[in-house]
Structures are given as C-alpha cells and as structure tokens.
C-alpha cells in the first residue's frame, strides 16, 4: 500500500472522498436523485441516477470540465421520444447516453418512428449497489451500480446495467455498461456517449486530441470548420455563425493502438490540464466531434459510439446496424481521466499527435 499521510488522522472516510446520495429540491430537477462522487483528487462529479446514471457537473479543483445547458438537470421525461423533444431536457453534462436503439436525428420509416437520440437518457435507474471506499481497511475503490430498462410490451426491451467506479486518489471515472436484449426477437442497437466539454477546460486554443481518418457529413464544402487546411483541432472563440442552431460535426474512424485501445481527449495548456478518454475500438469504433461555439452556449463534444449519429435507417442501409439476439449482452467500457502532470500529459499528446486525413 502506498504512503498514507492521513493514517491515524481521520476516522470518517468522507474526509477523503466517496459517494454522497441526495435528491434535488428546487427548480426543474426537483425530486431527481443524484450522487456526488468525490475521488479525493480534485475530481468530483454529479451522477444523475434518474437520468440513466448519466454525469452532469464535473470539476477538477476549481475548474469545470463539463458544459451545462441553460436548463441543467431536469426530471426525466419518458415520452421525449418524438421529433426533437429530447433537446428540451438535454442538460449537457459530462456524459449523456444516447440510444439504445437509435442515435441521430428524428426519422420515420417502415420499421417505426424514432426521435432524436432515443429514450435511454430519460429513464431512471434502479440502484443495485453503492460500494463506499474504506481507506481505514486499505479499500480505496468505490462503485455505483444500477439497472435502466428501456422497454415496452411486445418489445423492443433493453436492459442497461451500468457501473460507475473509481478509486480514492485517482482522478478517473470508469463506466462499465452491459446492454442486454430482454425481448424474444432480435433488436436493432446503437449507442453513443455524448461527452460535453465546456469552459474553462474548453477555451480559445484548447487542443482537441484524436488520431484517425475523418469525414464531414452533408454536402461537400458546407462544413465551415472541418475543411482540409483548417486547424479544427484548436477550439475556436465564440462564433456569431453558431448563435442559434449553428454547429459543425466530423465523424472520425478513430485509430487504435496495437492492443485495440483508442485514446482521445483535450488539452488546455493555459490551465495545464488534459482530459484523456479511452475506449475499445471493437466496442466503440467511431468518435464524433461536435463543435458548437454559440455565445453563452460554447461547447465541444467528443463522442465515442457504435456508429456515428447517422440514425437507424442510414445505418441499416449501410449494413452498419448492430442487431442483438434475444438474451444477447454487449459490454462497453469507457474511461475518463484528468491529467495535470507534465509526463502524463506528454504521453497523451504522443498517443494522439499522429494526424491523418
């Protein structure tokens, strides 16, 4: 066990960190269950248990990492599944889960009608376990596990079992998801982790870190940012062009290291803070970079997914749509780590500096 400077100086582990359960009592989120998780390193974050155990606020020391929308955390709206209704209760936050059957804009075809990014982020979790750290007995790990059911009679019926975990003394978040088709017929499956980063981590000159070939959806030359010759890996100042619904996006076929691990992230040299995002290429082969530099609505998303947010219909047409057989489970792992040491930041930059187009 490493040096324990707190030994014999504390009796309550909360003095170091851990999980605090709570219920919001004001505003549009009134009655919503949350958990504040403190890693004891300066990294602390708010899990919204009633919104699929997604993560809203996240801080490293005094610095916010996540972008928060004007609405912030609201109660789940289980019928926000038509058209663009989803966006009305999109709080931003460090992690918003999209899926589990459709990722992308509203669409309708012979297989049904699907709203923006589907239902999962508007469903409360049934908590299974809260495991607190016990540093007095050399147990530094903690975890929160729950089940979220995106289900209806006659199907489709998914169950997401999510575990958020970490260790006291390590500024990292681990998300382990198990998604099971609980119906008796095969089910289309799409998943995207909408990671939303904001000021002050994201500022003019912040570097976006990823390595892979990219494509800009839509008409050629319509995308003002993702063009050959543009430095779209540097965050922009606020753009009047992005006031309202202005935005740009790139779909990235992200490169993996020899073990199959993909690394992306952000680096703010002024703050000397980097965030590393790690995931498995076999599980999440795509990364989407969303840039929306509106005044007061200043955000970039780095979004690992089974597909880009092209929608179920297009994924089906391109033979890229995953089907889960009855009883089949898929596993997904995502790690988000904050770095503030020169050596670890340098390693991250080396991992992601090979740029290809």
Protein Blocks (a to p, Z undefined) as FASTA:
>chain_A
ZZdfkgopafbfklngccdddddfehjkgoiacddddehnopacdddfknooiafbdceh
jbcfbdcdfklpadddfklmghjllmmmmggjjbdcedjkbgcdddddfkbccdehijml
mcccddfbdcdddfknopabdcdddddddddehiaaddddddddddehiacddddddddd
fbfbdcddddddddddddfkbcghiacddddddddehjehkamklgghiackbccdddfk
lgojadcdddddddddfkopacdddddfklopacdddddfklmmcccddddfbehiacdd
ddddfbdcebjklmmmnopaccddehiacdddddddddfbfklmmmmmmmmmpccZZ
